[in-house]
Amino acid sequence: MNMILFMISLSLALSIILTALNFWLAQMAPDSEKLSPYECGFDPLGSARLPFSIRFFLVAILFLLFDLEIALLLPLPWATQLSHEPTTLMWASTLILLLTLGLIYEWAQGGLEWAE
C-alpha cells in the first residue's frame, strides 16, 4: 500500500509540475498562421502535391519511439505487487531517466525544431 501511495503522489506532483511549466514556458502571442483556419502550415491555395519535410518524419519517428517506450511502463502498477518493490521502482526510474536524457539530447541537437 505504501508503494502505491508513493506512485500516486509522485504522479500527481509530476503532473502539477509539468502543467505549471507549460503555463510558464508557453508562447502566448499567436501569429497570423495560428489564427488562420488552416493550422497545418500549408498554403490552402497552393498545390496539394508539396513534398513533406524530412523533419516531419523525424518528429513522427521520435513520437513513435517515445510512445512505445512509455508502453513498457504500463505494467508498473501490477509490478508493485512483487516481492522486490525497490528493484521495480529502480528499473522504472532508470527507464524514465533514459527517456528524459534522450529527449534532452534530441532537443539540444535541434531535432525537434521545424525551422532551420
C-alpha positions in Angstrom: 0.0 0.0 0.0 2.9 2.3 0.8 4.4 1.9 -2.7 1.0 2.6 -4.4 0.6 5.8 -2.3 4.1 6.8 -3.3 3.4 6.3 -7.0 0.1 8.2 -6.8 1.8 11.1 -5.1 4.7 11.1 -7.5 2.4 11.1 -10.5 0.3 13.9 -9.0 3.4 16.0 -8.2 4.9 15.4 -11.7 1.6 16.4 -13.4 1.3 19.6 -11.4 5.0 20.5 -12.2 4.6 19.8 -15.9 1.3 21.8 -16.0 3.0 24.7 -14.3 5.9 24.6 -16.7 3.6 24.6 -19.6 1.9 27.7 -18.4 5.2 29.3 -17.6 7.0 28.5 -20.9 4.2 28.7 -23.4 4.1 31.4 -26.0 1.0 33.5 -25.6 1.3 35.6 -28.7 -0.4 33.9 -31.6 0.6 34.9 -35.1 -1.4 35.2 -38.2 -0.9 31.5 -39.1 -2.2 30.3 -35.8 -5.2 32.5 -36.2 -6.0 31.2 -39.7 -8.5 28.4 -40.1 -5.8 26.2 -41.7 -3.4 25.3 -38.9 -1.3 22.7 -40.8 1.1 25.4 -42.1 0.4 24.8 -45.8 -0.9 27.4 -48.1 -4.5 26.4 -48.8 -4.5 28.0 -52.2 -1.2 26.4 -53.4 -0.5 23.0 -54.8 -1.7 19.9 -52.9 1.3 17.9 -54.0 4.0 19.6 -52.0 6.6 17.2 -50.6 6.8 16.8 -46.8 9.9 17.9 -45.0 12.2 15.3 -43.6 11.7 17.0 -40.2 8.1 15.8 -40.2 9.2 12.2 -40.5 11.9 12.7 -37.8 9.4 14.1 -35.3 6.9 11.3 -36.2 9.6 8.6 -35.6 10.6 10.2 -32.3 7.0 10.3 -31.2 6.6 6.6 -32.0 9.8 5.7 -30.2 8.9 7.6 -27.0 5.3 6.3 -27.2 6.5 2.7 -27.5 9.0 3.1 -24.7 6.3 4.5 -22.4 4.3 1.4 -23.1 6.9 -0.5 -21.3 5.9 1.3 -18.1 2.2 0.2 -18.3 2.8 -3.0 -16.2 4.3 -0.9 -13.4 1.2 -0.7 -11.1 1.0 -4.5 -11.2 4.7 -4.9 -10.7 4.5 -3.1 -7.4 2.9 -6.3 -6.0 6.2 -8.2 -6.5 8.4 -9.1 -3.6 11.2 -6.6 -4.6 9.4 -3.2 -4.8 12.6 -1.1 -4.7 14.1 -3.0 -7.6 10.9 -2.4 -9.7 11.0 1.3 -8.8 14.7 1.5 -9.7 14.2 -0.1 -13.1 11.2 2.1 -13.9 13.1 5.3 -12.8 16.0 4.2 -14.9 13.8 3.8 -18.0 12.2 7.3 -17.4 15.7 8.8 -16.9 16.9 7.3 -20.1 13.9 8.6 -22.0 14.3 12.1 -20.5 18.0 12.1 -21.4 17.2 11.1 -24.9 14.6 13.8 -25.2 17.0 16.4 -23.9 19.7 15.3 -26.3 17.3 15.5 -29.3 16.1 18.9 -28.2 19.7 20.1 -27.8 20.7 18.8 -31.2 17.8 20.7 -32.8 15.9 17.5 -33.8 12.6 18.9 -32.7 12.9 22.3 -34.5 10.7 22.8 -37.6 12.6 25.8 -38.9 16.3 25.6 -39.7 
